[in-house]
């Protein structure tokens, strides 16, 4: 009878152990899924921050390019005005020589 009681207790403990192993494995699976989701969320946030930083840098470079372009236009206009001034000065000198 004592042996039967021990076997019954052993079966009960084995059943409880299997139940706990199943629960632990289910928990581990859920925990792994949650971990993966958290990792994916972090990666997405990092990707988003990098994308925003790149967009900010792109905008900064575009503004610098616009400033450089305007500067080059001003330099070109200045060169043109300088040439016109030199030509007008030559015409003035030529007219002064013809008057003499």
Contact map, one row per residue, 1 for C-alpha under 8 A:
1111100000000000000000000000000000000000000000000000000000000000000000000000000000000000000000000000
1111110000000000000000000000000000000000000000000000000000000000000000000000000000000000000000000000
1111111000000000000000000000000000000000000000000000000000000000000000000000000000000000000000000000
1111111100000000000000000000000000000000000000000000000000000000000000000000000000000000000000000000
1111111110000000000000000000000000000000000000000000000000000000000000000000000000000000000000000000
0111111111000000000000000000000000000000000000000000000000000000000000000000000000000000000000000000
0011111111100000000000000000000000000000000000000000000000000000000000000000000000000000000000000000
0001111111110000000000000000000000000000000000000000000000000000000000000000000000000000000000000000
0000111111111000000000000000000000000000000000000000000000000000000000000000000000000000000000000000
0000011111111100000000000000000000000000000000000000000000000000000000000000000000000000000000000000
0000001111111110000000000000000000000000000000000000000000000000000000000000000000000000000000000000
0000000111111111000000000000000000000000000000000000000000000000000000000000000000000000000000000000
0000000011111111100000000000000000000000000000000000000000000000000000000000000000000000000000000000
0000000001111111110000000000000000000000000000000000000000000000000000000000000000000000000000000000
0000000000111111111000000000000000000000000000000000000000000000000000000000000000000000000000000000
0000000000011111111100000000000000000000000000000000000000000000000000000000000000000000000000000000
0000000000001111111110000000000000000000000000000000000000000000000000000000000000000000000000000000
0000000000000111111111000000000000000000000000000000000000000000000000000000000000000000000000000000
0000000000000011111111100000000000000000000000000000000000000000000000000000000000000000000000000000
0000000000000001111111110000000000000000000000000000000000000000000000000000000000000000000000000000
0000000000000000111111111000000000000000000000000000000000000000000000000000000000000000000000000000
0000000000000000011111111100000000000000000000000000000000000000000000000000000000000000000000000000
0000000000000000001111111110000000000000000000000000000000000000000000000000000000000000000000000000
0000000000000000000111111111000000000000000000000000000000000000000000000000000000000000000000000000
0000000000000000000011111111100000000000000000000000000000000000000000000000000000000000000000000000
0000000000000000000001111111110000000000000000000000000000000000000000000000000000000000000000000000
0000000000000000000000111111111000000000000000000000000000000000000000000000000000000000000000000000
0000000000000000000000011111111100000000000000000000000000000000000000000000000000000000000000000000
0000000000000000000000001111111110000000000000000000000000000000000000000000000000000000000000000000
0000000000000000000000000111111111000000000000000000000000000000000000000000000000000000000000000000
0000000000000000000000000011111111100000000000000000000000000000000000000000000000000000000000000000
0000000000000000000000000001111111110000000000000000000000000000000000000000000000000000000000000000
0000000000000000000000000000111111111000000000000000000000000000000000000000000000000000000000000000
0000000000000000000000000000011111111100000000000000000000000000000000000000000000000000000000000000
0000000000000000000000000000001111111110000000000000000000000000000000000000000000000000000000000000
0000000000000000000000000000000111111111000000000000000000000000000000000000000000000000000000000000
0000000000000000000000000000000011111111100000000000000000000000000000000000000000000000000000000000
0000000000000000000000000000000001111111110000000000000000000000000000000000000000000000000000000000
0000000000000000000000000000000000111111111000000000000000000000000000000000000000000000000000000000
0000000000000000000000000000000000011111111100000000000000000000000000000000000000000000000000000000
0000000000000000000000000000000000001111111110000000000000000000000000000000000000000000000000000000
0000000000000000000000000000000000000111111111000000000000000000000000000000000000000000000000000000
0000000000000000000000000000000000000011111111100000000000000000000000000000000000000000000000000000
0000000000000000000000000000000000000001111111110000000000000000000000000000000000000000000000000000
0000000000000000000000000000000000000000111111111000000000000000000000000000000000000000000000000000
0000000000000000000000000000000000000000011111111100000000000000000000000000000000000000000000000000
0000000000000000000000000000000000000000001111111110000000000000000000000000000000000000000000000000
0000000000000000000000000000000000000000000111111111000000000000000000000000000000000000000000000000
0000000000000000000000000000000000000000000011111111100000000000000000000000000000000000000000000000
0000000000000000000000000000000000000000000001111111110000000000000000000000000000000000000000000000
0000000000000000000000000000000000000000000000111111111000000000000000000000000000000000000000000000
0000000000000000000000000000000000000000000000011111111100000000000000000000000000000000000000000000
0000000000000000000000000000000000000000000000001111111110000000000000000000000000000000000000000000
0000000000000000000000000000000000000000000000000111111111000000000000000000000000000000000000000000
0000000000000000000000000000000000000000000000000011111111100000000000000000000000000000000000000000
0000000000000000000000000000000000000000000000000001111111110000000000000000000000000000000000000000
0000000000000000000000000000000000000000000000000000111111111000000000000000000000000000000000000000
0000000000000000000000000000000000000000000000000000011111111100000000000000000000000000000000000000
0000000000000000000000000000000000000000000000000000001111111110000000000000000000000000000000000000
0000000000000000000000000000000000000000000000000000000111111111000000000000000000000000000000000000
0000000000000000000000000000000000000000000000000000000011111111100000000000000000000000000000000000
0000000000000000000000000000000000000000000000000000000001111111110000000000000000000000000000000000
0000000000000000000000000000000000000000000000000000000000111111111000000000000000000000000000000000
0000000000000000000000000000000000000000000000000000000000011111111100000000000000000000000000000000
0000000000000000000000000000000000000000000000000000000000001111111110000000000000000000000000000000
0000000000000000000000000000000000000000000000000000000000000111111111000000000000000000000000000000
0000000000000000000000000000000000000000000000000000000000000011111111100000000000000000000000000000
0000000000000000000000000000000000000000000000000000000000000001111111110000000000000000000000000000
0000000000000000000000000000000000000000000000000000000000000000111111111000000000000000000000000000
0000000000000000000000000000000000000000000000000000000000000000011111111100000000000000000000000000
0000000000000000000000000000000000000000000000000000000000000000001111111110000000000000000000000000
0000000000000000000000000000000000000000000000000000000000000000000111111111000000000000000000000000
0000000000000000000000000000000000000000000000000000000000000000000011111111100000000000000000000000
0000000000000000000000000000000000000000000000000000000000000000000001111111110000000000000000000000
0000000000000000000000000000000000000000000000000000000000000000000000111111111000000000000000000000
0000000000000000000000000000000000000000000000000000000000000000000000011111111100000000000000000000
0000000000000000000000000000000000000000000000000000000000000000000000001111111110000000000000000000
0000000000000000000000000000000000000000000000000000000000000000000000000111111111000000000000000000
0000000000000000000000000000000000000000000000000000000000000000000000000011111111100000000000000000
0000000000000000000000000000000000000000000000000000000000000000000000000001111111110000000000000000
0000000000000000000000000000000000000000000000000000000000000000000000000000111111111000000000000000
0000000000000000000000000000000000000000000000000000000000000000000000000000011111111100000000000000
0000000000000000000000000000000000000000000000000000000000000000000000000000001111111110000000000000
0000000000000000000000000000000000000000000000000000000000000000000000000000000111111111000000000000
0000000000000000000000000000000000000000000000000000000000000000000000000000000011111111100000000000
0000000000000000000000000000000000000000000000000000000000000000000000000000000001111111110000000000
0000000000000000000000000000000000000000000000000000000000000000000000000000000000111111111000000000
0000000000000000000000000000000000000000000000000000000000000000000000000000000000011111111100000000
0000000000000000000000000000000000000000000000000000000000000000000000000000000000001111111110000000
0000000000000000000000000000000000000000000000000000000000000000000000000000000000000111111111000000
0000000000000000000000000000000000000000000000000000000000000000000000000000000000000011111111100000
0000000000000000000000000000000000000000000000000000000000000000000000000000000000000001111111110000
0000000000000000000000000000000000000000000000000000000000000000000000000000000000000000111111111000
0000000000000000000000000000000000000000000000000000000000000000000000000000000000000000011111111100
0000000000000000000000000000000000000000000000000000000000000000000000000000000000000000001111111110
0000000000000000000000000000000000000000000000000000000000000000000000000000000000000000000111111111
0000000000000000000000000000000000000000000000000000000000000000000000000000000000000000000011111111
0000000000000000000000000000000000000000000000000000000000000000000000000000000000000000000001111111
0000000000000000000000000000000000000000000000000000000000000000000000000000000000000000000000111111
0000000000000000000000000000000000000000000000000000000000000000000000000000000000000000000000011111
